[in-house]
Amino acid sequence: MMSASVIFDLVAAATGQTLVMVLFSTLFSVLLGLPLGVLLFTSDSASGIAPHPVLHQVLSHVVNMLRSFPFIILMIVLFPLSRLILHTSIGTKATIVPLSIAAAPFVARIIESALREVDAGVIQAARAAGSTTWQLITKVLLPEALPALVDGVTLTVINLIGYSAMAGAIGGGGLGDLAIRYGYQRFRTEMMVVAVVVIIVLVECIQFVGTRISAHMMSRR
């Protein structure tokens, strides 16, 4: 029977690994997904900003294809890339690569959707004032869509927590690994329960913070 201190140490270490995976994969997925989402919106003929139907169709199909991949399969497919970049395909650091790539298309669609919510009148006014495409994106579209973008990033973080738990099934570390190795394989139900409860608490905290930030931004308009 494990002592309470041992259980606490295991859970604390696994929670730290999950937070590291989610933090860095969120950062990298936003860095990858932001320009992709902006391109998806601006290249669409309906936006009227910088229409490019062929580019839009290609990007849209690539994003849809990546989003349709089950994460477990995508992670296995990206083992060679993780090994190339980090010289390992197992562990917390290696998991960040497939997590980032898996979340980037989701982020791109969120950003595209947020930009579509910007009032067309605001875009037309900026165009009439002589704004360039770059100024329109950086000074009008993104600032106007910021509350929706915060909501989208919040959803991304929550999805990544779920992905990181699945990554534990194939050596990714974190709370998923803890639940599988100690809860499932060693038949320790209490470890499974604790891991699930911590994941739920993380999701609730992130959703609360994201909602408050978004609401605060909306109230300042």
Buried (B, 14 or more C-beta within 10 A) or exposed (E): EBEEEEBEEBBEEBBBBBBBBBEBBBEBBBEBBBEBBBBBBBBBEEBEBBEBEEBBEEBBEEBEEBBEBEBBEBBEEBBEBBBEBBEEBBBBBBBBBBBBBBBBBBBBBBBBBBBBEBEEEEBEEBBEEEBEEEEBBEEBBBEBBBBBBBBBBBBBBBBBBBBBBBBBBBBBBBBBBBBBBBBEEEEBEEBBEBBBEBBEEBBEEBBEEBEEBBEEBEEEE
